[in-house]
Amino acid sequence: MASTPVSHRTVFRRISRRPYVEWPVYDSTPLHDRSSLVGLESDVRSVAKTWFAHDEHGSLEQFVCSLPLAYFIFDPHDRYGSSTRYEMDTLFRVFVLKELHGWKHETALLEYLDSHPGLCERLGLESLPNQSTLWRSWDERFTRDLRETVQKAARTILIKAQNADVAVPREPERNFPDRGHDTAESDPDDQTILDKAGTITKHVSRVVFPAFSLNRGEGCEIPENAYWGLQTYLGLRENLAANEGARSFIHESTRERTPLGHGHRDQIRDLSIEQIREMYRQALRQLINELAETEEFFRAGIVAIDITEDDPFTGDRTGHEDEIIGTKEKNDEYAYQWATVQLVGNAVPLVLDARPVRKGESRKEIVEDLLDSAEDLVHVDNVLMDREFDSQHVLEMISQRRLSYVVPKRMQTSEKAQAKRLLQRDQDRYETDRKLHLGKNEWHETTLIYRRKEDSEHDDHRQYSVFMSNRGGGFLTEYGYRWEIESGYRSIKRFMAATTSIDFGLRFFYFAFACLLYSIWRAVDLLVQAELTDEYEHSPIVTADNTLTLLKKETGIG
């Protein structure tokens, strides 16, 4: 079916209502303006995804003709600098069409346009340009960066259309596009890896960091990117606080003005928890959009949910008892706690969302909130959690979402008795169905799986662990993936800036930004592996320090 004004309005109404998506992107952050090619690429991605999801939108050509470009300023990317017969936005659409079909030369494009006069009219072509005009427009008039944007836009359109089961004229290349010289080495050396990581990190940072905004007024002398550069710099060294880091940052930065420590903290404190979370989710969406165009990124996967603690808090927590709560251990210590949901298993281990844990919040509220975010970003199949989430109400909520789960169960009297019987029979594994009471004569059905630990230090019933799953014992092997979230926490805390501040928002921002740096590192590693080896091994070949060093260069350090 052909698109209509009604279907157009429906698409852009949906875009405006999508959480964490800003369109056009230049209007949502000071880091992009109306001539930003990265912003244009993001806009093409946002519109294409929603456009092809509409039942009436089954034509790539209709999309090319309908893509809003009136707001975009092409002048900085026009090397002619004077008026010509063909406008830049019209030529942009024409060359996107050429890339969609994969035509190497202008002849095929002209023949196609000549046989489709209606398409020419929709493109805004009053007359057909000749072959030399098209060649000069592409090779001489368009800047190199604009040509790359045309290629990226066409590739994005092909992928979004194909994902929506719309017929496409050619198979899109799903590997990350080459941004440098190919290497003939089958086993890339360290310098090749670092060079490729530098190119990709530069691209990724320009896509991700604009999601973060301080919402400052006009005319600020210190550019916003300098704040993210300083925050990245703080993550380069363990236990580096803002004041000390800001002093070092002055000397290492190539910027004329950089934030002072107290100014940096003041800007961060002005952000609410929900603002930080929205920016984080938008940044992850941008990051996932980049990864989703590679064959190596597994969008459907397993997620792990867990809670981690900040360093124990030793100061006066008067007035902050709801935020600085007891630790998970049975002791007298207190700490800030943060909950996350992370991709695990064969997928690249991105932290999809993070949130604070406050006194009085139920585990069901926390899990439900994090799963909402995760399912908005990726397709989730299975949920792995620690035993602190073994509440029957949490498990029922997950089942209601048609997801599977594997969760260890705290051993009560009945489980201990069963484990003792298994020990007497020298039985390594045992499964049994169990109904867990939800209240009001409602029950949650699950399966209990008893498994003996290998090389256990105990000689009694404690040799056994008990797990619960709504898909039987076949999913139990996947629980081994949960250790990845613990491994991730160690790296994330390595990226956190040090602080003694009691400010809840500042503390959470430091944790969330560290999660972002960790996710960028793992994303860059996947993209480097995809380009250099055409496959993805879970063990990274790009180090975290390399990625952060490259990021700090991109955000303003020489």
C-alpha positions as CSV (number, residue, x, y, z in Angstrom):
1,M,0.0,0.0,0.0
2,A,1.1,3.6,-0.7
3,S,1.8,6.0,2.2
4,T,-0.7,8.7,2.9
5,P,-0.7,12.0,4.8
6,V,-2.6,10.1,7.6
7,S,0.1,7.4,7.8
8,H,2.8,10.1,7.8
9,R,1.2,11.8,10.8
10,T,0.8,8.4,12.5
11,V,4.6,7.7,12.1
12,F,5.7,11.1,13.5
13,R,3.2,11.0,16.3
14,R,4.6,7.6,17.3
15,I,8.1,9.0,17.2
16,S,7.2,11.9,19.4
17,R,5.7,9.6,22.0
18,R,8.6,7.1,22.0
19,P,10.4,7.4,25.4
20,Y,14.1,8.4,25.3
21,V,14.0,9.2,21.5
22,E,14.5,12.8,20.4
23,W,13.7,13.9,16.8
24,P,15.2,15.8,15.3
25,V,18.2,15.2,17.4
26,Y,19.8,18.6,17.0
27,D,16.8,20.0,19.0
28,S,17.6,17.8,22.0
29,T,21.3,18.5,22.7
30,P,23.7,21.4,22.3
31,L,26.3,19.0,20.9
32,H,24.5,18.8,17.6
33,D,23.3,21.6,15.4
34,R,21.3,21.6,12.1
35,S,24.3,20.9,10.1
36,S,25.5,17.9,12.1
37,L,25.9,14.8,10.0
38,V,25.9,12.5,13.0
39,G,22.6,14.1,14.0
40,L,21.2,13.5,10.5
41,E,22.3,9.8,10.6
42,S,20.6,9.5,14.0
43,D,17.4,11.1,12.6
44,V,17.4,8.7,9.6
45,R,17.7,5.8,12.0
46,S,14.9,7.0,14.3
47,V,12.4,7.7,11.4
48,A,13.2,4.6,9.4
49,K,12.6,2.3,12.4
50,T,9.1,3.7,13.0
51,W,8.3,4.3,9.3
52,F,8.7,0.7,8.2
53,A,6.8,-0.6,11.2
54,H,3.6,0.9,9.7
55,D,1.5,-1.5,7.7
56,E,1.1,1.0,4.8
57,H,4.8,1.7,4.4
58,G,6.3,-1.0,2.2
59,S,8.4,1.1,-0.2
60,L,11.9,2.3,0.2
61,E,11.5,4.9,-2.5
62,Q,8.5,6.4,-0.6
63,F,10.7,6.7,2.5
64,V,13.5,8.4,0.6
65,C,11.0,10.9,-0.9
66,S,9.3,11.5,2.4
67,L,12.3,11.8,4.8
68,P,12.2,15.3,6.4
69,L,15.2,17.2,5.4
70,A,14.0,20.8,5.4
71,Y,15.5,21.5,8.8
72,F,19.0,20.3,7.8
73,I,21.6,22.8,6.7
74,F,23.7,21.3,3.9
75,D,25.8,24.5,3.3
76,P,28.9,23.3,5.3
77,H,29.0,20.1,3.2
78,D,28.5,21.8,-0.2
79,R,31.9,22.5,-1.7
80,Y,30.5,24.6,-4.6
81,G,29.3,27.4,-2.3
82,S,27.1,29.0,-4.9
83,S,23.6,28.4,-6.2
84,T,23.2,25.6,-8.8
85,R,20.3,24.0,-10.7
86,Y,19.9,21.1,-8.3
87,E,19.4,21.6,-4.5
88,M,21.6,19.7,-2.1
89,D,18.6,18.0,-0.4
90,T,17.4,16.7,-3.8
91,L,20.8,15.3,-4.6
92,F,21.1,13.8,-1.2
93,R,17.9,11.8,-1.8
94,V,19.0,10.8,-5.3
95,F,22.3,9.5,-4.1
96,V,20.6,7.6,-1.2
97,L,18.5,5.9,-3.8
98,K,21.6,5.0,-5.8
99,E,23.2,3.5,-2.7
100,L,20.0,1.5,-1.8
101,H,20.2,-0.3,-5.2
102,G,23.9,-0.7,-5.0
103,W,24.6,0.9,-8.4
104,K,28.2,1.5,-8.9
105,H,27.8,4.0,-11.8
106,E,25.5,6.9,-12.5
107,T,24.2,5.3,-15.8
108,A,22.0,2.7,-14.0
109,L,20.6,5.5,-11.7
110,L,19.7,7.7,-14.7
111,E,18.1,4.8,-16.6
112,Y,16.0,4.0,-13.6
113,L,14.9,7.6,-13.1
114,D,14.1,8.0,-16.7
115,S,11.7,5.0,-16.6
116,H,10.0,6.3,-13.4
117,P,8.8,9.9,-14.0
118,G,6.6,9.8,-11.0
119,L,9.6,9.1,-8.8
120,C,11.4,12.0,-10.3
121,E,8.5,14.3,-9.5
122,R,8.4,13.1,-5.8
123,L,12.2,13.6,-5.6
124,G,11.9,17.2,-6.8
125,L,13.6,16.7,-10.1
126,E,12.0,19.0,-12.7
127,S,14.5,17.6,-15.3
128,L,16.9,14.8,-15.3
129,P,20.6,15.7,-14.6
130,N,23.1,14.3,-17.0
131,Q,25.7,11.8,-16.1
132,S,28.6,14.3,-15.7
133,T,26.4,16.5,-13.4
134,L,25.8,13.6,-11.1
135,W,29.4,12.5,-11.2
136,R,30.6,16.0,-10.3
137,S,28.0,16.4,-7.6
138,W,29.1,13.2,-5.9
139,D,32.9,13.5,-6.4
140,E,33.4,17.3,-6.3
141,R,30.4,18.9,-4.7
142,F,29.7,16.6,-1.8
143,T,32.3,16.5,1.0
144,R,33.8,13.2,1.9
145,D,31.9,13.2,5.2
146,L,28.6,13.8,3.4
147,R,29.3,10.9,1.0
148,E,29.8,8.7,4.0
149,T,26.6,9.8,5.6
150,V,24.7,9.0,2.3
151,Q,26.2,5.5,2.5
152,K,25.4,5.0,6.2
153,A,21.8,6.3,5.7
154,A,21.2,3.9,2.8
155,R,22.6,1.0,4.8
156,T,20.4,2.0,7.8
157,I,17.3,2.2,5.6
158,L,18.0,-1.3,4.1
159,I,18.4,-2.8,7.5
160,K,15.4,-1.2,9.1
161,A,13.2,-2.2,6.2
162,Q,14.5,-5.7,6.1
163,N,13.9,-6.0,9.9
164,A,10.3,-5.0,9.2
165,D,9.9,-7.6,6.4
166,V,9.9,-5.0,3.7
167,A,11.3,-6.1,0.4
168,V,14.7,-4.6,-0.3
169,P,16.6,-4.3,-3.6
170,R,19.8,-5.8,-2.2
171,E,21.1,-7.5,1.0
172,P,22.5,-4.9,3.4
173,E,26.0,-5.4,4.7
174,R,25.5,-6.1,8.4
175,N,29.2,-5.7,9.4
176,F,30.2,-2.3,10.7
177,P,31.3,-0.1,7.8
178,D,35.0,0.2,7.2
179,R,36.5,3.5,8.4
180,G,40.1,2.8,7.6
181,H,42.4,0.7,5.5
182,D,41.9,-3.0,5.5
183,T,44.4,-5.2,7.1
184,A,45.6,-8.4,5.4
185,E,46.6,-10.0,8.7
186,S,44.3,-12.8,9.8
187,D,45.5,-12.3,13.4
188,P,45.7,-8.5,13.9
189,D,48.6,-7.2,15.9
190,D,48.3,-4.8,18.8
191,Q,48.9,-1.6,16.7
192,T,46.2,-2.7,14.2
193,I,43.8,-3.3,17.0
194,L,44.6,0.1,18.6
195,D,44.3,2.0,15.3
196,K,40.9,0.4,14.5
197,A,39.7,0.9,18.1
198,G,40.6,4.6,17.8
199,T,38.6,5.1,14.7
200,I,35.6,3.3,16.1
201,T,35.8,4.9,19.5
202,K,35.7,8.3,17.8
203,H,32.6,7.3,16.0
204,V,30.8,5.7,18.9
205,S,31.5,8.6,21.3
206,R,30.0,11.1,18.8
207,V,26.9,8.9,18.7
208,V,26.6,8.2,22.4
209,F,27.7,11.3,24.4
210,P,25.1,13.7,22.8
211,A,22.5,11.7,24.8
212,F,23.9,13.4,27.9
213,S,23.0,17.0,28.5
214,L,23.4,19.4,31.4
215,N,20.5,21.6,30.1
216,R,22.6,24.8,30.5
217,G,21.8,28.2,29.2
218,E,23.1,29.8,26.1
219,G,26.6,31.3,25.9
220,C,28.4,29.0,28.4
221,E,32.2,29.4,28.0
222,I,33.0,25.8,28.9
223,P,31.7,23.3,26.2
224,E,29.5,20.5,27.5
225,N,31.8,17.9,26.1
226,A,34.4,19.1,28.5
227,Y,32.4,17.8,31.4
228,W,32.1,14.3,29.9
229,G,35.8,14.5,29.1
230,L,36.6,15.2,32.7
231,Q,34.2,12.4,33.9
232,T,35.9,10.0,31.5
233,Y,39.3,11.2,32.8
234,L,38.3,10.5,36.4
235,G,37.5,6.9,35.3
236,L,41.0,6.4,34.0
237,R,42.6,6.3,37.4
238,E,41.3,4.5,40.4
239,N,40.2,6.6,43.4
240,L,40.6,9.9,41.5
241,A,38.3,12.6,42.9
242,A,36.9,15.5,41.0
243,N,39.1,18.3,42.5
244,E,42.4,16.5,42.0
245,G,41.3,15.2,38.6
246,A,40.2,18.6,37.4
247,R,43.6,20.1,38.2
248,S,45.3,17.4,36.2
249,F,42.7,17.7,33.4
250,I,43.7,21.3,32.9
251,H,47.2,20.4,32.0
252,E,46.4,17.4,29.8
253,S,43.4,18.8,28.0
254,T,43.7,20.6,24.6
255,R,40.8,22.9,25.5
256,E,41.2,26.5,26.5
257,R,38.7,26.2,29.3
258,T,37.9,23.1,31.4
259,P,35.6,22.6,34.4
260,L,36.9,23.0,38.0
261,G,36.1,20.2,40.4
262,H,33.5,22.1,42.4
263,G,31.8,23.4,39.2
264,H,31.7,19.9,37.7
265,R,30.0,18.6,40.8
266,D,27.5,21.4,40.9
267,Q,26.5,20.8,37.3
268,I,26.0,17.1,38.1
269,R,24.0,17.7,41.3
270,D,21.5,19.7,39.3
271,L,20.5,16.5,37.4
272,S,17.6,14.5,38.9
273,I,17.8,10.7,39.2
274,E,15.2,10.3,36.5
275,Q,17.0,12.7,34.2
276,I,20.2,10.7,34.6
277,R,18.3,7.4,33.9
278,E,16.6,8.9,30.8
279,M,20.0,10.1,29.4
280,Y,21.5,6.7,30.1
281,R,18.8,4.8,28.4
282,Q,19.0,7.1,25.4
283,A,22.7,6.6,25.2
284,L,22.3,2.8,25.3
285,R,19.7,3.0,22.6
286,Q,22.1,4.9,20.4
287,L,24.9,2.4,21.2
288,I,22.6,-0.6,20.5
289,N,21.5,0.9,17.2
290,E,25.2,0.9,16.1
291,L,25.7,-2.6,17.2
292,A,22.4,-3.9,15.8
293,E,23.8,-3.4,12.3
294,T,26.4,-6.1,12.8
295,E,25.8,-9.9,12.5
296,E,27.8,-10.4,15.7
297,F,25.3,-8.6,17.9
298,F,22.7,-10.8,19.4
299,R,19.6,-8.8,20.1
300,A,17.7,-11.7,21.6
301,G,19.3,-12.9,24.7
302,I,19.7,-13.5,28.4
303,V,19.7,-10.7,30.9
304,A,21.0,-10.8,34.5
305,I,19.6,-8.6,37.2
306,D,21.6,-7.9,40.4
307,I,22.3,-5.3,43.1
308,T,25.7,-4.0,43.9
309,E,26.9,-1.9,46.8
310,D,29.0,1.2,46.8
311,D,31.9,1.3,49.3
312,P,30.7,1.1,52.9
313,F,29.6,4.5,54.2
314,T,31.2,5.5,57.4
315,G,29.9,9.1,57.9
316,D,26.8,10.5,59.4
317,R,23.8,9.4,57.4
318,T,21.2,11.4,59.4
319,G,18.5,12.5,57.0
320,H,19.7,10.0,54.3
321,E,18.5,6.7,55.9
322,D,16.3,5.9,52.9
323,E,19.3,6.2,50.5
324,I,22.2,4.9,52.5
325,I,20.8,1.5,53.6
326,G,22.1,-1.6,55.2
327,T,24.4,-3.9,53.1
328,K,23.4,-7.3,51.9
329,E,25.6,-8.9,54.5
330,K,24.3,-9.3,58.0
331,N,26.5,-6.6,59.7
332,D,26.3,-3.0,61.0
333,E,27.6,-1.4,57.8
334,Y,25.7,0.9,55.5
335,A,26.1,1.6,51.8
336,Y,24.5,3.1,48.7
337,Q,23.1,0.3,46.5
338,W,22.5,0.3,42.8
339,A,20.6,-2.3,40.7
340,T,21.4,-3.1,37.1
341,V,20.2,-5.2,34.2
342,Q,22.9,-6.5,31.9
343,L,23.1,-8.6,28.8
344,V,25.0,-11.9,29.4
345,G,25.6,-15.1,27.6
346,N,26.7,-14.9,24.0
347,A,25.7,-11.3,23.7
348,V,28.0,-8.4,24.2
349,P,27.7,-7.6,28.0
350,L,26.1,-4.1,27.9
351,V,24.5,-2.6,31.0
352,L,21.0,-1.9,29.7
353,D,19.9,0.2,32.7
354,A,20.8,1.2,36.2
355,R,18.8,2.5,39.1
356,P,19.3,3.3,42.8
357,V,17.9,1.1,45.5
358,R,16.0,2.9,48.2
359,K,14.7,1.8,51.5
360,G,11.2,0.3,51.3
361,E,11.3,-0.6,47.6
362,S,10.3,-4.2,46.9
363,R,12.4,-6.5,44.8
364,K,9.4,-6.9,42.5
365,E,9.3,-3.1,41.9
366,I,13.0,-3.1,41.1
367,V,12.9,-6.1,38.7
368,E,9.8,-4.9,36.9
369,D,11.4,-1.4,36.4
370,L,14.6,-2.9,35.0
371,L,12.8,-5.4,32.8
372,D,10.7,-2.5,31.3
373,S,13.9,-0.8,30.2
374,A,15.6,-4.0,29.0
375,E,12.6,-5.1,26.9
376,D,12.4,-1.6,25.4
377,L,16.0,-2.0,24.1
378,V,16.4,-5.7,23.2
379,H,14.4,-8.9,22.9
380,V,14.7,-10.8,26.2
381,D,14.3,-14.5,26.5
382,N,15.6,-15.5,29.9
383,V,16.2,-13.7,33.2
384,L,18.9,-14.7,35.7
385,M,18.9,-13.4,39.3
386,D,20.5,-14.0,42.6
387,R,18.7,-15.6,45.5
388,E,17.7,-12.3,47.0
389,F,15.1,-12.2,44.2
390,D,13.6,-15.6,45.0
391,S,10.2,-14.0,46.0
392,Q,7.2,-15.9,44.4
393,H,5.7,-12.5,43.4
394,V,8.9,-11.6,41.4
395,L,8.8,-15.0,39.7
396,E,5.1,-14.7,38.9
397,M,5.6,-11.2,37.4
398,I,8.4,-12.6,35.1
399,S,6.2,-15.5,34.0
400,Q,3.3,-13.1,33.3
401,R,5.7,-11.4,30.8
402,R,6.2,-14.8,29.1
403,L,9.9,-14.8,30.1
404,S,11.8,-17.7,31.6
405,Y,13.9,-17.4,34.7
406,V,16.5,-19.3,36.7
407,V,16.9,-18.2,40.3
408,P,18.6,-19.9,43.3
409,K,16.4,-20.5,46.3
410,R,17.2,-19.9,49.9
411,M,17.0,-23.2,51.6
412,Q,14.2,-23.5,54.1
413,T,13.4,-26.4,56.3
414,S,11.7,-28.5,53.6
415,E,14.6,-27.9,51.1
416,K,17.2,-28.8,53.8
417,A,15.3,-32.1,54.5
418,Q,15.2,-33.0,50.8
419,A,18.9,-32.2,50.4
420,K,19.6,-34.6,53.4
421,R,17.7,-37.4,51.7
422,L,19.5,-36.8,48.4
423,L,22.8,-37.0,50.3
424,Q,21.8,-40.3,51.9
425,R,21.0,-41.7,48.5
426,D,24.2,-40.2,47.0
427,Q,22.1,-38.5,44.3
428,D,23.6,-35.6,42.5
429,R,20.5,-34.0,41.0
430,Y,16.8,-34.0,41.6
431,E,13.8,-32.1,40.2
432,T,10.3,-31.6,41.6
433,D,7.4,-29.3,40.9
434,R,6.3,-26.8,43.5
435,K,3.5,-24.4,44.0
436,L,4.3,-21.1,45.7
437,H,1.5,-19.3,47.5
438,L,0.7,-15.8,46.1
439,G,-2.3,-15.2,48.4
440,K,-6.1,-15.3,47.9
441,N,-5.9,-18.9,46.7
442,E,-3.5,-18.0,43.9
443,W,-0.3,-20.0,43.2
444,H,2.8,-19.7,41.2
445,E,4.0,-23.0,39.6
446,T,7.7,-23.5,39.4
447,T,10.3,-26.4,39.3
448,L,12.8,-26.9,42.1
449,I,16.2,-28.3,40.9
450,Y,18.6,-29.7,43.5
451,R,22.2,-29.9,42.3
452,R,25.2,-31.1,44.2
453,K,28.2,-28.8,44.0
454,E,31.4,-30.3,42.8
455,D,34.3,-30.2,45.2
456,S,32.1,-28.8,48.0
457,E,33.9,-27.9,51.2
458,H,30.9,-29.2,53.2
459,D,30.1,-32.8,54.0
460,D,26.4,-32.3,54.9
461,H,23.3,-31.1,53.1
462,R,25.1,-27.8,52.2
463,Q,26.7,-29.7,49.3
464,Y,23.4,-29.0,47.5
465,S,22.1,-25.8,45.9
466,V,18.4,-25.3,45.0
467,F,17.3,-23.4,41.9
468,M,13.9,-22.4,40.6
469,S,12.9,-22.3,37.0
470,N,9.6,-22.0,35.1
471,R,11.1,-23.9,32.2
472,G,12.4,-27.0,34.0
473,G,16.0,-28.0,34.6
474,G,17.1,-27.6,31.0
475,F,17.8,-24.0,31.5
476,L,20.0,-24.5,34.6
477,T,23.2,-24.5,32.6
478,E,22.5,-20.9,31.6
479,Y,22.8,-19.7,35.2
480,G,26.6,-19.9,34.8
481,Y,26.3,-16.8,32.7
482,R,25.3,-14.8,35.7
483,W,28.9,-14.5,36.9
484,E,29.4,-12.0,34.0
485,I,27.4,-9.4,35.9
486,E,29.8,-9.8,38.9
487,S,32.8,-9.5,36.6
488,G,31.2,-6.4,35.0
489,Y,30.7,-4.8,38.4
490,R,34.4,-5.1,39.1
491,S,35.2,-3.2,35.9
492,I,32.4,-0.6,36.5
493,K,33.7,0.2,39.9
494,R,37.2,0.6,38.4
495,F,35.7,3.3,36.2
496,M,34.0,5.2,39.0
497,A,35.3,8.6,40.2
498,A,36.0,8.8,43.9
499,T,33.9,11.0,46.2
500,T,33.1,11.5,49.8
501,S,29.9,13.4,48.9
502,I,26.7,12.3,50.5
503,D,24.7,13.7,47.5
504,F,22.5,10.8,46.2
505,G,22.2,12.2,42.7
506,L,26.0,12.7,42.3
507,R,26.8,9.3,43.6
508,F,24.3,7.7,41.2
509,F,25.6,9.7,38.3
510,Y,29.2,8.5,39.0
511,F,27.9,4.9,39.0
512,A,25.7,5.3,35.8
513,F,28.5,7.0,33.9
514,A,30.9,4.2,34.9
515,C,28.3,1.8,33.5
516,L,28.2,3.8,30.3
517,L,32.0,3.7,30.0
518,Y,32.0,-0.1,30.5
519,S,29.3,-0.5,27.9
520,I,31.2,1.6,25.4
521,W,34.3,-0.4,26.0
522,R,32.5,-3.7,25.3
523,A,30.7,-2.2,22.3
524,V,34.0,-0.9,20.8
525,D,35.6,-4.3,21.3
526,L,32.8,-6.1,19.5
527,L,33.0,-3.6,16.5
528,V,36.8,-4.0,16.4
529,Q,36.5,-7.8,16.4
530,A,33.8,-7.7,13.7
531,E,35.9,-5.6,11.4
532,L,39.3,-7.3,11.9
533,T,38.3,-10.9,12.3
534,D,34.6,-11.1,11.1
535,E,33.6,-12.8,14.3
536,Y,33.1,-12.1,18.0
537,E,34.9,-13.8,20.8
538,H,33.6,-13.0,24.2
539,S,37.1,-12.3,25.6
540,P,37.9,-8.7,24.7
541,I,40.9,-7.9,22.4
542,V,40.6,-4.2,23.2
543,T,41.5,-3.3,26.8
544,A,39.4,-1.1,28.9
545,D,42.3,1.3,29.5
546,N,42.8,1.7,25.7
547,T,39.2,2.5,25.2
548,L,39.1,5.1,28.0
549,T,42.3,6.7,26.7
550,L,40.8,7.0,23.3
551,L,37.6,8.4,24.7
552,K,39.4,11.1,26.6
553,K,41.2,12.1,23.4
554,E,37.9,12.4,21.6
555,T,36.4,14.5,24.4
556,G,39.2,17.0,24.5
557,I,42.5,15.6,25.8
558,G,45.5,15.6,23.5
